């Protein structure tokens, strides 16, 4: 069983995994205890976790013998995120410009309408300090641990480094399918399928780091049932079948799970506590059901839905600390319909509390007629912990910005299916970020005008000094000498 | 005479701020730079931006609309910022109508920002001179660039093509046609500044669907016969880790 219980009867088709439960499960030792947690780039002590305040406590919690419940935490990141502060070992990662990368055909890249495209990144500047691309860390780990994909039959190392891995890895020996579809075959004469080409990186570089196979015109449209295309895709091992790809309004796959729950399937059946859950939710036809959480919390006490959304100028927490972007959004508000605010006794710009069954946050309200009166919402990942991301502990992000995640539970209240069911979709394990119910009320007069909860400011670490000046005048190229980049 | 300008389609702008950041990226390192930032990583950061996007709401729920309104110097045909300048630092180019500031002559008295009814002049608190949108003068006049790139950075960056650039005095230019045919308007015409930049208004799109378009009369309800294909071995669909 996976740590996040993905693909178990609890969340049978959870292809994306249940990252939001990994730390809670490890802390509880359910399904098992772990000795090491390795996080890459995921900001699990902040905006990538639900129930964040308590998850932060779990990361440092000890058992009755005084040992840490999560004994060893490794974090690989290019920035001084909230999560990095919890790490026993920090692996400084590179940024995109300092490493090789493959936007691989195996990941089904976006491509163009006229044919499949994959691409690579080739470093333009050397890594700084001890930074190492995370891909190299994984190749090194895989090789030293002797994982089958990374070692030869005699146990010796198979791949020199990540670029070597990208060129020579095949999905199975001799399959001819690897990370990159372009310039395969010994001399780069094949595409999509072919032997590894030792000069593949050079050929991508010569072609602008992109491989684009342009399909004949007649194959470019309605590809889900374009017979010519489907046969071409099959012949080039892009797909397993050449049958038309249609949306299954009646899903035979889901029906099988339902039959298993009903005891009408000859194979495995779900455990007793989950039979009703599987039977109810694996309906072969689309159906509406209220969110699981709404059936388990008191929706009269907590009458409002609360949502988060990313602001368009940013993507996650990464780079939102950028000096220019943080002038676009330095802190977030809770957007509330004026009628909802009036009913709860506060005005535009007032400090308010947002409370769910598990926690509460203090923040500022902003009136918006563009929000439905039964819903409140805010931007995700603008709010930061004091001192994180290289920002001053007094930065607006931590003093006026807030994170709604503190009030979103990663687990459902105890129910028939179990005491610690993930707050996720019962079919796909998709995190139920939008299912939280809250109540809102004005902060007391005299309460400090900062968001809550606040955390002890993160310490500056070696390399974060010298301190940044009060002024910054960015001029491209002006920092080349300082960064020791040769002309 | 040429009058270069931007036409911004408010029906298309989604408020992503790509024009804001690409403007700063180009201009901070170019002719009009630097564009300084005060307290860049501390409380209340602030700095020089030649282009800003303001967001407004209109109406009462549920009949609400959200407007994203990109705002930069409008390069007025009769710019009030020019005659008030005591040193001649603020000027309008005769060849293309772009309004610019000569930082070497500017004494930072801010008369121009008082005179501008649109609030688009940006005072650099560190260098103590007035700065503003140059329409990327060092791009649009750079003959070493291919013609397709001789456009302001914001126009090239806009993912929804909400920004069009050209000569509003040429009746056949893309901008003139857009203004004429799509109801393009200038901001606060009552000031007599004759802004060159124009905005295209929000338009209502109503979908007209007829019942007969929803029902397919020739639905064959049968599966085509599939050909048997030779085995090609492993495929991308078989890859699993």
Interface residues (C-beta under 8 A of the other chain):
Chain A: X105 X106 X108 X171 X172 X175 X177 X227 X231 X234 X235 X236 X237 X238 X239 X240 X241 X242 X243 X244 X312 X313 X321 X323 X324 X325 X326 X327 X328 X330 X337 X339 X368 X369 X370 X371 X372 X373 X390 X391 X392 X394 X395 X396 X399 X468 X470 X471 X472 X473 X474 X475 X476 X477
Chain B: X14 X15 X16 X17 X20 X21 X24 X25 X28 X29 X33 X34 X35 X36 X37 X38 X39 X40 X41 X42 X43 X44 X45 X46 X47 X49 X57 X59 X60 X61 X62 X64 X65 X66 X126 X224 X226 X227 X229 X232 X233 X234 X235 X236 X237 X238 X239
